[in-house]
Each structure stands twice: as C-alpha cells, then as structure tokens.
Amino acid sequence: MASKMHMDAPICLIINNADCQLQVNPRALDILKGITQPVVVVAIVGLFRTGKSYLMNILAGQQKGFALGSTIQSQTKGIWVWCVPHPQKPDHTLVLLDTEGLGDVEKGDSKNDSWIFALAVLLSSIFVYNSTGTINQYALEQLHFVSELTDLIKVKSTGSSVRADDDFEDECQFSRFFPNFVWVVRDFSLELKIDGRDVTEKEYLENSLALKKGFSKRVVDYNFTRECIRHFFPSRNCFVFVRPVSGKDINDMESLPESALDPQFVQQTRKFCDFVFQTAEVKRVKGGYQLTGRTFSSLVESYVETILSGAVPCLENAVLSLATIENEAAVKEAVGHYASQMQQLVEFPADIRELSYLHWKCESEALQIYMKRSFKDEDRQYQKQFMCEVTDHYVKLTVKNEEISLEKFRSLLRDLSVTLETNLRDGAYAQPGGYEVYIRDRDQVVMKFQASPNKGGMAQEALDEFLVSRSGEGTAILKADEYLSEAEKKLADEKERVALMEQEKKVAEEENLQAEKLLKDQERSHQESMAQLQRKMEEEAENIKKEAEEALESKLKLYKEMLEKGFQEKAEMMESEISTLRNEVSEAKNNNYIVGFIQDLWIQLSHIADIVDTLRQQRCLCSRGQRRRQRRRQRQAYNETVGV
C-alpha cells in the first residue's frame, strides 16, 4: 500500500496564494495519508534562483521534477513535496520539501518568508540551507530568519499566562527538537584553507560561525545569528559545490547529461546525497514519536491552521493535537479489526469455549494495532475506550450466540417431540393411565435431547423452557387421569415440582458458569492490556531518555567549547540548562516511576466488576431475562394449580 503512494512528480503541499496566505493542498495530504511507512523529511530553503530545486531533484534520483526555471523569476511558490522510496532504508519513504525562494522582490512580504522558513524547520528531520559564493557576513545576514524563530515557534504551551522567561526556555529547548542543519554553498571557488591549513567543509562552517568576544553593539550584532545557529542546531554540517557548468549552459541543467557537468561538481553532489541518505533520521516529534506519512500530514495541517489563526505554532500543542487524531483513529481501527475478524471467524452457534478463544485471539490482535498507532495517551482514556468498545461488542456476540443456540435447541426439542405432539392431538393421553404414558413419552424426549452431541451452552435453559411450557398440559392430564388415586396424584405433583426445581437449578448453574467465563475473559483481556501497556510505556520512556541524553550531550559540547574559547559568561548561562537536562536523564534512567504509574493505571483500568455488572444488565435486558421472567410466571401458575 505504502509503495503505491510514492509519486512520479512533485506536487504543491502548502500553497502560497497571491495574498501571501498559506493553505494546505488536500490532494497532497491525501497522498501523504496513504503512506504508512516512517518518513525521512528533507527540506531545503534559501534565496530564490540559487539552485535549490536541482539539488532536490538529485536527491529524488531524477534529473527533472521540481521546477528549475532559467529566468530571474522564482519558479517555486509555497512548499512542494515529492515522496520517493528511500534509496538506502527499506520500508522508509523519503519526503523532499522544496520551498519558495526567500527574498523574492515580487512577493514583497518578509513575514511570509519567515513562515516558509519556520515551517521548513518544523517539518524536516534534516534542514538544508542553500546559498551561493561563500559563508561571509553578508551570507549570515541573509540567514536572519534563524534569529526570528523564537518569535515564530514555541516549544511549550503557556496557556493564558505568559512568563517573562518563556522565550528563553523555548530557546533552550529548540536544540532538542530542531532538525540537523546542513549549509550548502553553491558556486564555491575558494580554497578550503584557514591560516594556510587545509580544512574540511565542516571546519569551514564552524570557523565561519565562531563568536567574537566583547559586548559592543557591533560585536553583539555580529554574534547574534551565529549564536542562534549554534544553539538551535547542535548537529551541523557543510558542503561546498563548484559551479556545475560554465556560461549559458547553466540554464539547461535539466537536459544536460552528467558527462557535461564538472566532474568535481558531480563528485560533490554524490557526497552530499550519501550524507543525507545515511544520516537523515525518521522525522520525530516531541517525545520521540516517529512519524509516518499519515501522521506527517496531520502535523502539516496543524501548523498551517495555527499560522492562519494568527497564533504561533507550538510543538507541545501540535503533538497533543496529533495524539488526539491518532488515538481516536487507533481506537476505530483496532475495534474495526476486532469486529471484522470476529464476524469472519465465528460460526453461530458457537461453543462458549470456542467463542472465548476467538475473542481472546481477535482482541489481542486488535490491542496490538491500537498500541502500535496510539501515543501520548497519558491518562489511558483511549485505551479504556478501546477495552469498553471491544467488551460491548463481545457481549453482543455472546447474546447473539445465546439466542441462536437457544433456537437450535428449541428446534431439536420440537423434532424430538413429534410423537408427543401427535399423541396429544390424537387424545392418546386422555384415558385412564394416560398420565404415566405422557410422562414416559416426555421423559423419552428429555433423554434423547440430553444424549444428543454438541449441545454446548443454553441446552439447560432450552430444556427448562421446554419442561415449564409442558407443565400445564401435564397437570391437566394428571387431574383427568381416573386411574390414579388422589394420593398418587399428589405424589406425582410433588415429583414434578421437584424435577422443575432441579432443572431451574441447572439453568442457574449454567448461567453462573457463563458469567464466570465472561469474567475470566475480561481478566485475561485486562492482563494482556496491562502487559502491552507496560511495554509501550517502557518504549516511550526510552525515547524520552534518548531525547534528553542527546540534548545533554550537545549542551555539554557547547558548554565546553564556550569555556575553552574564553566565553565564561555564556558558559555560566548554560549551567541551569545542563542541570535540568541531567535531572531529566537521571529520572528517565530510573524506571521505578513507570512501575508506580503502571500500578496506578492497574487500579484505573480494573473496572472488571463494573463491566461484569454491565454484562449482566444487558443480559437481563435481552430476551433471556424476559424468558426467565416468563418461566417464573408459568411456574407460579403451576404451583397455584397444584396447591403449593
């Protein structure tokens, strides 16, 4: 299914209309929703007419796709998406996002550029900034959008109260959730040397991002964008490309064969692609949850809707919104799987043990589906909803099975009672000694019924119903039988009453056994649910721990660098962040809180008694309860008739 959703050509994902209003393209969302594989998302941004689209086409393994253009006008509007099979990760999809060129004079809206830039950061797992020439002060000034991210993105929801240090807290958290940063420098013609020493492209970038000491306005302005990049994007890399071709051939890049390109450019391109394919990870959101194409589409919708509302996209709110969508869908998908599987597998009437086994099998499969898709169900609201809906469905199947079973046994008793009915119709029992013959024929029906195979549940109730329904005609035949004395008639009445009481007792025992079976089924379901829940929570805790450890490692690296280069004040400002991260890692490593949380949830989810009460109430409301009341009335009438 997922492979069929890969695209032959890119499509606009986020439309940037003439009024500079962003809107999501429903057709693109439908394509993304059909991708159930994990997605690796690569976004590229940069000034217009700098060759971004060509680089994305190469990542897609194609020479054509994203529009290149050969004039001074920007060709890409909004954000375009191209989903292709990941070339090095089986069962993964590579999602390429080509963004509208920044600084397009025809647009005349810098705020719109800022939102395009922010969305590329929010949506990607690797963020590529594309520029030309060299990394110099001018190039960094063009990257001023980085410094605006604190105004465009929030990590935590502040609610109605906004604290003064919210922006600072968000800045500290950005490095945990932002993508890897890659600066691509096109048409690079310099030697990679610093102070006469050969350097790598990464070293070239880090040297360009080096801070100056001092507190003057000129130094602060010089450091500002550099500091933002260093703090927000702890994982950074750089690639430089020579000019691919000379002269006007640059306008025909789409049609030029590889042999017509500068060999060094081809080599650099392959190096860049290998880096992206090997290092770009699956897109994750806060909490370490991996996105599929389907969940990625929900994230896109959430962010764009927030921007259109005039609010600032919040990572925490986006995750909560995504969790609500996915958890509701997880319940629907899991319950639907349970219902369809039970419908296919159950053949009515079914033995209660067989029905119980199929219920366990299908519910276990459905629970796995729910657990795989759900996330951040912190109060287990959706898991409880799943359990209740499955239980309700099982109850209905049980009641249906009872009705069909009962009708099966009624039919069997009718077949076995043909002789009895014929004799009644012919008046064979309306003569002296007829009661004894009637009892013999009726008991013959009972013995044949009890000897029949594969009766299963409801047999005793069907037999009880049969005996109670026959009690009136038996009493009439007994009273009319002149062969028996009054004492013998009273003895026969007592014997019949005791037999009916014994049969009623058997019905009660059968009902108790079935109720006990339902209770055991629910207990087993509960145990399985808790076991899978614990595994799920341990997995989520491991993701949170990994997230905190990576953030701590990057902060410690930056802290050490600040100290080594003499930025004592900046290093001291990071100590509070580092202390907080260390506490998070320590708490994540200690799984005792999971055990306590599991115990609390055990109590919350242990509503077995309530469910069983619900089962019994539903059973009373069904025809079984009505039949029981009807038989009680018949028994009461019988007892009044015989004077008991």
C-alpha positions as CSV (number, residue, x, y, z in Angstrom):
1,M,0.0,0.0,0.0
2,A,2.7,2.5,1.0
3,S,4.8,1.9,-2.1
4,K,1.9,2.7,-4.3
5,M,1.7,6.1,-2.8
6,H,5.1,7.2,-4.0
7,M,4.9,10.0,-6.5
8,D,6.1,10.2,-10.1
9,A,6.4,14.0,-9.8
10,P,6.3,16.6,-7.0
11,I,3.1,18.4,-6.0
12,C,2.4,21.6,-4.1
13,L,1.9,20.8,-0.4
14,I,1.5,24.3,1.1
15,I,0.1,26.8,-1.4
16,N,1.2,30.4,-1.1
17,N,-1.6,32.4,-2.8
18,A,-1.5,35.9,-4.3
19,D,-2.3,37.4,-0.9
20,C,0.6,35.6,0.7
21,Q,-1.9,33.4,2.7
22,L,-0.8,29.8,3.2
23,Q,-3.1,26.9,2.7
24,V,-2.7,23.2,2.5
25,N,-3.4,21.3,-0.7
26,P,-5.9,18.5,0.1
27,R,-4.6,16.4,-2.8
28,A,-1.1,16.4,-1.4
29,L,-2.5,15.5,2.0
30,D,-4.3,12.5,0.6
31,I,-1.1,11.2,-0.9
32,L,0.7,11.6,2.4
33,K,-2.1,10.0,4.3
34,G,-1.7,6.9,2.2
35,I,1.9,6.4,3.3
36,T,2.1,4.2,6.3
37,Q,5.9,3.9,6.3
38,P,8.2,6.0,8.5
39,V,9.2,9.2,6.7
40,V,12.6,10.9,6.4
41,V,12.0,14.5,5.6
42,V,14.5,16.7,3.9
43,A,13.7,20.4,3.5
44,I,15.7,23.0,1.6
45,V,15.5,26.8,1.9
46,G,17.5,29.7,0.5
47,L,17.3,32.8,-1.6
48,F,15.4,32.4,-4.9
49,R,17.3,31.5,-8.0
50,T,20.1,29.7,-6.1
51,G,19.6,26.1,-7.5
52,K,17.6,24.5,-4.6
53,S,15.3,22.6,-6.9
54,Y,18.1,21.0,-8.8
55,L,19.6,19.6,-5.7
56,M,16.3,18.2,-4.5
57,N,15.8,16.5,-7.9
58,I,19.2,14.8,-7.5
59,L,18.1,13.6,-4.0
60,A,15.0,12.1,-5.7
61,G,17.2,10.3,-8.1
62,Q,15.8,12.3,-11.1
63,Q,17.1,15.0,-13.4
64,K,13.7,16.6,-13.7
65,G,10.9,17.1,-11.2
66,F,11.0,20.3,-9.1
67,A,10.8,23.3,-11.4
68,L,14.2,24.9,-12.0
69,G,13.5,27.9,-14.2
70,S,16.0,29.8,-16.2
71,T,15.0,33.4,-15.6
72,I,15.3,35.9,-12.8
73,Q,11.8,35.0,-11.6
74,S,11.2,32.4,-8.8
75,Q,9.6,29.2,-10.1
76,T,8.7,27.5,-6.8
77,K,5.8,29.0,-4.9
78,G,4.9,27.8,-1.4
79,I,6.3,24.4,-0.4
80,W,6.3,21.5,-2.8
81,V,6.6,17.8,-1.8
82,W,8.0,14.7,-3.5
83,C,7.7,11.3,-1.9
84,V,10.0,8.6,-3.2
85,P,11.3,5.3,-1.8
86,H,14.3,5.8,0.4
87,P,17.3,4.6,-1.6
88,Q,19.1,3.1,1.5
89,K,16.5,2.4,4.1
90,P,14.0,-0.3,3.1
91,D,10.3,0.3,4.1
92,H,11.0,4.0,4.6
93,T,9.8,6.9,2.5
94,L,12.0,9.9,1.6
95,V,9.9,13.1,1.7
96,L,11.5,16.0,-0.1
97,L,10.3,19.6,0.6
98,D,11.3,22.3,-1.9
99,T,10.5,25.7,-0.6
100,E,9.7,29.0,-2.2
101,G,12.8,31.2,-2.7
102,L,13.4,33.7,0.1
103,G,13.8,37.4,-0.7
104,D,11.6,37.4,-3.9
105,V,11.1,41.1,-4.6
106,E,7.8,40.3,-6.4
107,K,6.3,39.0,-3.2
108,G,7.1,42.0,-1.0
109,D,6.3,40.2,2.3
110,S,9.2,39.3,4.5
111,K,6.8,37.8,7.1
112,N,5.6,35.3,4.6
113,D,9.3,34.3,4.0
114,S,9.7,33.9,7.8
115,W,6.8,31.4,7.9
116,I,8.1,29.4,5.0
117,F,11.4,29.2,6.8
118,A,9.8,28.3,10.1
119,L,7.7,25.6,8.5
120,A,10.7,24.0,6.8
121,V,12.4,23.8,10.2
122,L,9.3,22.4,12.0
123,L,8.6,19.8,9.3
124,S,12.0,18.4,8.5
125,S,14.4,15.9,10.0
126,I,17.3,17.4,8.0
127,F,17.2,21.1,7.1
128,V,19.3,22.3,4.2
129,Y,20.2,26.0,3.8
130,N,21.3,26.8,0.2
131,S,23.4,29.8,-0.7
132,T,26.0,30.9,-3.3
133,G,29.5,32.2,-3.1
134,T,31.0,31.9,0.4
135,I,29.9,31.9,4.0
136,N,30.6,35.5,5.0
137,Q,28.9,38.2,7.0
138,Y,26.6,39.0,4.1
139,A,25.5,35.4,3.8
140,L,24.9,35.2,7.5
141,E,22.8,38.4,7.4
142,Q,20.7,36.8,4.7
143,L,20.1,34.0,7.3
144,H,18.4,36.4,9.7
145,F,15.3,34.1,9.7
146,V,17.1,31.9,12.2
147,S,17.1,34.7,14.8
148,E,13.3,35.2,14.3
149,L,12.4,31.6,15.2
150,T,11.9,32.4,18.8
151,D,9.0,34.7,17.7
152,L,7.6,32.1,15.3
153,I,7.9,28.8,17.2
154,K,7.1,27.8,20.8
155,V,8.0,24.6,22.5
156,K,5.7,24.6,25.4
157,S,2.1,25.8,25.7
158,T,2.0,28.7,28.1
159,G,-1.8,28.8,28.4
160,S,-3.3,32.1,29.4
161,S,-0.3,33.2,31.5
162,V,2.9,34.2,29.7
163,R,6.0,34.2,31.8
164,A,8.9,36.5,31.1
165,D,11.3,33.7,30.7
166,D,9.2,31.7,28.2
167,D,11.3,32.8,25.2
168,F,14.5,31.9,27.0
169,E,13.1,28.4,27.8
170,D,12.0,27.9,24.2
171,E,15.5,28.8,23.0
172,C,17.0,26.3,25.4
173,Q,14.6,23.6,24.1
174,F,15.0,24.2,20.4
175,S,18.1,22.1,20.1
176,R,16.2,19.1,21.3
177,F,13.6,19.2,18.6
178,F,15.1,21.0,15.7
179,P,16.4,19.1,12.6
180,N,20.1,18.6,11.6
181,F,21.4,21.7,9.9
182,V,23.3,21.5,6.6
183,W,24.7,24.6,4.9
184,V,25.2,24.1,1.1
185,V,27.4,26.6,-0.6
186,R,27.0,26.7,-4.4
187,D,29.4,28.1,-7.0
188,F,32.2,27.9,-4.4
189,S,35.6,28.9,-5.9
190,L,37.9,29.4,-2.9
191,E,40.4,27.0,-1.4
192,L,39.4,25.3,1.8
193,K,42.3,26.7,3.8
194,I,42.4,28.6,7.1
195,D,45.7,30.2,8.2
196,G,47.4,28.1,5.5
197,R,46.0,24.9,6.8
198,D,43.7,22.6,4.8
199,V,40.3,22.3,6.5
200,T,37.2,20.2,5.9
201,E,33.9,21.8,4.9
202,K,32.5,21.3,8.4
203,E,35.5,23.1,9.9
204,Y,35.0,25.9,7.3
205,L,31.4,26.3,8.6
206,E,32.4,26.2,12.3
207,N,35.1,28.8,11.7
208,S,32.5,31.0,10.0
209,L,30.2,30.6,13.0
210,A,33.0,31.5,15.5
211,L,32.0,34.2,18.0
212,K,33.8,37.4,18.8
213,K,34.5,38.5,22.3
214,G,33.1,41.7,23.6
215,F,29.8,43.5,24.4
216,S,29.7,46.4,22.0
217,K,26.7,46.7,19.7
218,R,28.8,45.8,16.7
219,V,30.0,42.5,18.4
220,V,26.6,41.6,19.6
221,D,25.1,42.1,16.2
222,Y,28.0,40.1,14.7
223,N,27.4,37.2,17.1
224,F,23.6,37.1,17.2
225,T,22.8,35.0,14.1
226,R,25.9,32.8,14.8
227,E,24.8,32.2,18.3
228,C,21.2,31.2,17.2
229,I,22.6,28.7,14.7
230,R,25.0,27.2,17.2
231,H,22.3,27.0,20.0
232,F,19.4,25.9,17.9
233,F,21.2,23.4,15.6
234,P,23.8,21.4,17.6
235,S,24.2,19.0,14.6
236,R,25.7,21.0,11.7
237,N,27.5,20.2,8.5
238,C,28.5,21.9,5.3
239,F,29.0,21.0,1.7
240,V,30.5,23.2,-1.0
241,F,29.9,22.9,-4.7
242,V,31.8,24.3,-7.6
243,R,29.9,25.8,-10.5
244,P,28.4,22.8,-12.4
245,V,28.8,24.2,-15.9
246,S,30.0,27.4,-17.5
247,G,28.2,30.1,-19.4
248,K,24.6,29.8,-20.6
249,D,24.6,26.0,-20.1
250,I,23.5,26.7,-16.5
251,N,20.0,27.4,-17.9
252,D,19.8,23.9,-19.4
253,M,20.8,21.9,-16.3
254,E,17.7,19.7,-16.6
255,S,18.6,18.4,-20.0
256,L,22.4,18.2,-19.6
257,P,23.8,14.7,-19.2
258,E,26.1,14.0,-16.2
259,S,29.1,13.9,-18.6
260,A,28.5,17.5,-19.4
261,L,28.8,18.6,-15.8
262,D,32.1,19.5,-14.0
263,P,33.4,16.2,-12.6
264,Q,34.1,17.9,-9.2
265,F,30.5,19.1,-9.0
266,V,29.3,15.5,-9.7
267,Q,31.5,14.1,-7.0
268,Q,30.4,16.8,-4.5
269,T,26.8,16.1,-5.3
270,R,27.2,12.3,-4.7
271,K,29.0,13.1,-1.4
272,F,26.1,15.3,-0.3
273,C,23.4,12.7,-1.3
274,D,25.3,9.9,0.5
275,F,25.4,12.1,3.6
276,V,21.7,12.8,3.5
277,F,20.7,9.2,2.9
278,Q,22.9,7.8,5.6
279,T,22.5,10.4,8.4
280,A,18.9,11.8,8.0
281,E,16.7,10.1,10.5
282,V,13.0,9.5,10.6
283,K,11.1,12.6,11.4
284,R,10.2,12.7,15.1
285,V,8.1,15.0,17.3
286,K,8.5,15.9,21.0
287,G,8.6,12.7,23.0
288,G,10.5,10.7,20.3
289,Y,7.4,9.6,18.4
290,Q,8.3,8.6,14.8
291,L,6.1,10.0,12.0
292,T,4.6,8.1,9.1
293,G,3.3,9.9,6.0
294,R,-0.2,9.8,7.6
295,T,0.9,11.5,10.9
296,F,3.2,13.8,9.0
297,S,0.1,15.1,7.0
298,S,-1.7,15.8,10.3
299,L,1.4,17.8,11.5
300,V,1.3,19.9,8.3
301,E,-2.4,20.7,8.8
302,S,-1.9,21.5,12.5
303,Y,0.9,24.0,11.9
304,V,-0.7,25.7,8.9
305,E,-4.0,26.1,10.7
306,T,-2.2,27.6,13.7
307,I,-0.5,30.1,11.5
308,L,-3.7,31.0,9.7
309,S,-5.4,31.6,13.1
310,G,-2.8,34.2,13.9
311,A,-1.2,32.1,16.7
312,V,2.4,30.8,16.9
313,P,3.0,27.1,16.2
314,C,3.7,25.2,19.4
315,L,5.5,21.9,19.4
316,E,3.7,20.7,22.5
317,N,0.2,21.7,21.2
318,A,1.0,20.1,17.8
319,V,1.9,16.8,19.5
320,L,-1.3,16.9,21.6
321,S,-3.4,17.6,18.5
322,L,-1.6,14.8,16.6
323,A,-2.0,12.4,19.6
324,T,-5.8,13.1,19.7
325,I,-6.2,12.4,16.0
326,E,-4.1,9.3,16.1
327,N,-5.6,7.9,19.3
328,E,-9.1,8.3,18.0
329,A,-8.1,6.6,14.8
330,A,-6.3,3.9,16.7
331,V,-9.4,3.0,18.6
332,K,-11.5,3.0,15.5
333,E,-9.0,0.9,13.5
334,A,-8.5,-1.6,16.4
335,V,-12.2,-2.1,17.2
336,G,-12.9,-2.4,13.5
337,H,-10.3,-5.1,13.2
338,Y,-11.8,-7.0,16.1
339,A,-15.4,-6.7,14.8
340,S,-14.5,-7.8,11.2
341,Q,-12.3,-10.7,12.4
342,M,-15.0,-12.0,14.8
343,Q,-17.6,-11.7,12.1
344,Q,-15.4,-13.8,9.8
345,L,-14.3,-16.4,12.3
346,V,-17.3,-17.1,14.5
347,E,-19.8,-19.6,13.2
348,F,-23.1,-19.5,15.2
349,P,-24.0,-21.2,17.3
350,A,-20.5,-21.5,18.8
351,D,-19.4,-23.3,21.9
352,I,-18.7,-20.8,24.7
353,R,-15.1,-22.0,24.9
354,E,-14.6,-21.6,21.2
355,L,-16.2,-18.1,21.3
356,S,-13.9,-17.2,24.3
357,Y,-10.8,-18.3,22.4
358,L,-11.7,-16.3,19.3
359,H,-12.4,-13.3,21.4
360,W,-9.0,-13.6,23.1
361,K,-7.3,-14.0,19.7
362,C,-9.0,-11.2,17.9
363,E,-8.8,-8.8,20.9
364,S,-5.0,-9.5,21.2
365,E,-4.5,-8.6,17.6
366,A,-6.7,-5.5,17.9
367,L,-4.8,-4.4,21.0
368,Q,-1.5,-4.7,19.1
369,I,-3.0,-2.5,16.4
370,Y,-4.1,0.1,18.9
371,M,-0.7,0.1,20.8
372,K,1.2,0.4,17.5
373,R,-0.7,3.5,16.4
374,S,-1.5,5.3,19.6
375,F,0.8,7.5,21.5
376,K,0.8,10.0,24.4
377,D,-2.4,8.5,25.8
378,E,-1.3,9.7,29.2
379,D,-4.4,9.0,31.2
380,R,-5.2,5.9,29.1
381,Q,-8.5,7.4,28.1
382,Y,-8.4,5.9,24.7
383,Q,-7.2,2.5,25.8
384,K,-10.1,2.3,28.2
385,Q,-12.4,3.3,25.4
386,F,-10.9,0.6,23.3
387,M,-11.4,-2.0,26.0
388,C,-15.0,-1.0,26.7
389,E,-16.0,-1.0,23.0
390,V,-14.5,-4.4,22.5
391,T,-16.2,-5.7,25.6
392,D,-19.5,-4.3,24.4
393,H,-19.1,-6.0,21.1
394,Y,-18.2,-9.3,22.8
395,V,-21.3,-9.0,24.9
396,K,-23.5,-8.5,21.8
397,L,-21.9,-11.5,20.2
398,T,-22.4,-13.6,23.3
399,V,-26.1,-12.6,23.5
400,K,-26.5,-13.3,19.7
401,N,-24.8,-16.7,20.2
402,E,-27.2,-17.5,23.1
403,E,-30.2,-16.6,21.0
404,I,-29.1,-18.7,18.1
405,S,-28.1,-21.6,20.4
406,L,-31.4,-21.5,22.1
407,E,-33.3,-21.5,18.9
408,K,-31.2,-24.5,17.8
409,F,-32.1,-26.4,20.9
410,R,-35.8,-25.4,20.6
411,S,-35.8,-26.8,17.1
412,L,-34.1,-30.0,18.3
413,L,-36.7,-30.4,21.1
414,R,-39.5,-29.8,18.6
415,D,-38.1,-32.5,16.3
416,L,-37.9,-34.9,19.3
417,S,-41.4,-34.1,20.4
418,V,-43.2,-35.1,17.2
419,T,-44.6,-38.3,18.8
420,L,-45.6,-36.4,21.9
421,E,-47.4,-33.8,19.9
422,T,-49.2,-36.4,17.8
423,N,-50.4,-38.4,20.8
424,L,-51.6,-35.1,22.4
425,R,-53.5,-34.2,19.3
426,D,-55.0,-37.7,19.0
427,G,-56.1,-37.8,22.6
428,A,-53.8,-40.8,23.5
429,Y,-53.3,-39.4,27.0
430,A,-57.0,-38.6,27.7
431,Q,-57.8,-42.1,29.2
432,P,-57.1,-44.0,32.4
433,G,-53.3,-44.4,32.8
434,G,-52.7,-41.7,30.2
435,Y,-50.5,-39.6,32.6
436,E,-48.0,-42.4,33.0
437,V,-47.7,-42.8,29.2
438,Y,-47.4,-39.0,28.8
439,I,-44.6,-38.8,31.4
440,R,-42.8,-41.7,29.7
441,D,-43.0,-40.1,26.2
442,R,-42.0,-36.7,27.6
443,D,-39.0,-38.2,29.6
444,Q,-38.0,-40.0,26.4
445,V,-37.8,-36.6,24.7
446,V,-35.6,-35.3,27.5
447,M,-33.3,-38.4,27.4
448,K,-32.8,-38.1,23.7
449,F,-32.1,-34.4,24.0
450,Q,-29.6,-34.9,26.7
451,A,-27.9,-37.7,24.7
452,S,-27.5,-35.5,21.6
453,P,-23.9,-34.3,20.9
454,N,-22.5,-30.8,20.7
455,K,-25.2,-29.2,22.8
456,G,-23.0,-26.6,24.4
457,G,-24.4,-23.5,26.3
458,M,-28.1,-22.8,26.5
459,A,-29.0,-26.5,26.5
460,Q,-30.2,-26.4,30.1
461,E,-32.2,-23.2,29.5
462,A,-33.9,-24.7,26.4
463,L,-34.7,-27.8,28.4
464,D,-36.0,-25.8,31.3
465,E,-38.2,-23.7,28.9
466,F,-39.5,-27.0,27.4
467,L,-40.4,-28.5,30.7
468,V,-42.0,-25.4,32.1
469,S,-44.1,-25.0,28.9
470,R,-45.2,-28.6,29.2
471,S,-46.1,-28.4,32.9
472,G,-49.6,-27.0,32.3
473,E,-50.6,-29.8,29.9
474,G,-49.0,-32.4,32.3
475,T,-51.1,-31.1,35.2
476,A,-54.3,-31.3,33.1
477,I,-53.6,-34.8,32.0
478,L,-52.8,-35.8,35.6
479,K,-56.0,-34.3,37.0
480,A,-58.1,-36.1,34.3
481,D,-56.5,-39.5,34.9
482,E,-59.1,-41.6,36.7
483,Y,-56.6,-44.5,37.0
484,L,-54.6,-42.7,39.8
485,S,-55.8,-42.1,43.3
486,E,-55.7,-38.6,44.9
487,A,-52.6,-39.6,47.0
488,E,-50.8,-40.8,43.8
489,K,-51.7,-37.6,42.1
490,K,-50.3,-35.5,45.0
491,L,-47.1,-37.6,44.9
492,A,-46.8,-37.1,41.1
493,D,-47.3,-33.4,41.5
494,E,-44.6,-33.2,44.2
495,K,-42.2,-35.3,42.0
496,E,-42.9,-33.0,39.0
497,R,-42.3,-29.8,41.1
498,V,-39.0,-31.1,42.5
499,A,-37.9,-32.0,38.9
500,L,-38.7,-28.5,37.7
501,M,-36.8,-27.0,40.7
502,E,-33.8,-29.2,39.9
503,Q,-33.9,-28.1,36.3
504,E,-34.1,-24.5,37.3
505,K,-31.0,-25.0,39.5
506,K,-29.2,-26.4,36.5
507,V,-30.1,-23.4,34.5
508,A,-28.7,-21.1,37.3
509,E,-25.5,-23.2,37.4
510,E,-25.2,-22.8,33.6
511,E,-25.7,-19.1,33.8
512,N,-23.1,-18.8,36.6
513,L,-20.6,-20.8,34.6
514,Q,-21.1,-18.5,31.6
515,A,-20.9,-15.4,33.8
516,E,-17.7,-16.7,35.3
517,K,-16.3,-17.4,31.9
518,L,-17.0,-13.8,30.9
519,L,-15.3,-12.6,34.0
520,K,-12.2,-14.7,33.2
521,D,-12.2,-13.4,29.7
522,Q,-12.3,-9.9,31.0
523,E,-9.5,-10.6,33.5
524,R,-7.4,-12.2,30.7
525,S,-8.0,-9.2,28.5
526,H,-7.0,-6.9,31.3
527,Q,-3.8,-8.8,31.9
528,E,-2.9,-8.6,28.3
529,S,-3.7,-4.9,28.1
530,M,-1.5,-4.1,31.1
531,A,1.4,-6.2,29.7
532,Q,1.3,-4.4,26.4
533,L,0.8,-1.1,28.1
534,Q,3.9,-1.6,30.2
535,R,6.0,-2.5,27.1
536,K,4.6,0.6,25.4
537,M,5.5,2.9,28.3
538,E,9.0,1.4,28.6
539,E,9.4,2.2,24.9
540,E,8.2,5.7,25.3
541,A,10.4,6.2,28.3
542,E,13.4,5.0,26.3
543,N,12.6,7.5,23.6
544,I,12.4,10.3,26.2
545,K,15.6,9.2,27.8
546,K,17.4,9.2,24.4
547,E,16.0,12.6,23.6
548,A,17.3,14.0,26.9
549,E,20.7,12.3,26.5
550,E,21.2,13.7,23.0
551,A,20.2,17.2,24.2
552,L,22.6,16.9,27.2
553,E,25.4,15.8,25.1
554,S,25.1,18.7,22.7
555,K,24.8,21.2,25.5
556,L,27.9,19.8,27.3
557,K,29.8,20.0,24.0
558,L,28.8,23.7,23.5
559,Y,29.5,24.4,27.2
560,K,33.0,23.0,26.9
561,E,33.6,25.0,23.8
562,M,32.5,28.2,25.4
563,L,34.9,27.6,28.3
564,E,37.8,26.7,26.0
565,K,37.3,29.9,24.0
566,G,37.0,32.2,27.0
567,F,33.3,32.9,26.9
568,Q,32.9,32.3,30.7
569,E,29.6,34.3,31.0
570,K,27.9,32.4,28.2
571,A,29.0,29.1,29.7
572,E,27.6,30.0,33.1
573,M,24.3,30.9,31.4
574,M,24.1,27.3,30.2
575,E,24.7,25.7,33.6
576,S,21.0,25.8,34.6
577,E,20.0,24.1,31.3
578,I,22.6,21.4,31.8
579,S,21.5,20.8,35.3
580,T,17.8,20.4,34.2
581,L,18.8,18.0,31.4
582,R,20.9,15.9,33.8
583,N,17.9,15.6,36.1
584,E,15.7,14.5,33.2
585,V,18.2,11.9,32.1
586,S,18.5,10.6,35.7
587,E,14.7,10.3,36.1
588,A,14.4,8.6,32.7
589,K,17.0,6.0,33.7
590,N,15.1,5.2,36.9
591,N,12.2,3.1,35.7
592,N,10.6,2.9,39.2
593,Y,8.2,5.7,38.2
594,I,6.9,3.5,35.4
595,V,6.2,0.7,37.9
596,G,4.3,3.1,40.1
597,F,2.4,4.6,37.1
598,I,1.5,1.1,35.9
599,Q,0.1,0.2,39.4
600,D,-2.0,3.4,39.3
601,L,-3.3,2.5,35.9
602,W,-4.0,-1.0,37.0
603,I,-6.4,0.4,39.5
604,Q,-7.9,2.8,36.9
605,L,-8.4,0.1,34.3
606,S,-9.5,-2.5,36.8
607,H,-13.2,-1.9,36.2
608,I,-13.9,-5.6,35.7
609,A,-16.7,-5.6,38.3
610,D,-18.4,-2.7,36.6
611,I,-18.0,-4.4,33.2
612,V,-19.5,-7.7,34.5
613,D,-22.4,-5.7,36.0
614,T,-22.9,-4.1,32.7
615,L,-22.9,-7.6,31.1
616,R,-25.5,-8.9,33.5
617,Q,-27.7,-5.8,33.0
618,Q,-27.5,-6.2,29.2
619,R,-28.3,-9.9,29.6
620,C,-31.3,-9.0,31.7
621,L,-32.5,-6.6,29.1
622,C,-32.2,-9.2,26.4
623,S,-34.7,-11.9,25.7
624,R,-33.0,-14.3,28.1
625,G,-34.2,-12.1,31.0
626,Q,-37.6,-11.9,29.5
627,R,-37.8,-15.7,29.1
628,R,-36.7,-16.2,32.7
629,R,-39.5,-14.0,33.9
630,Q,-42.0,-15.7,31.7
631,R,-41.0,-19.2,33.0
632,R,-41.2,-17.9,36.6
633,R,-44.8,-16.8,35.9
634,Q,-45.5,-20.2,34.4
635,R,-44.0,-21.9,37.5
636,Q,-46.1,-19.7,39.8
637,A,-49.2,-20.6,37.9
638,Y,-48.3,-24.3,38.0
639,N,-47.7,-24.1,41.8
640,E,-51.0,-22.3,42.3
641,T,-52.7,-25.0,40.2
642,V,-51.3,-27.9,42.3
643,G,-51.9,-26.0,45.5
644,V,-48.3,-25.3,46.5
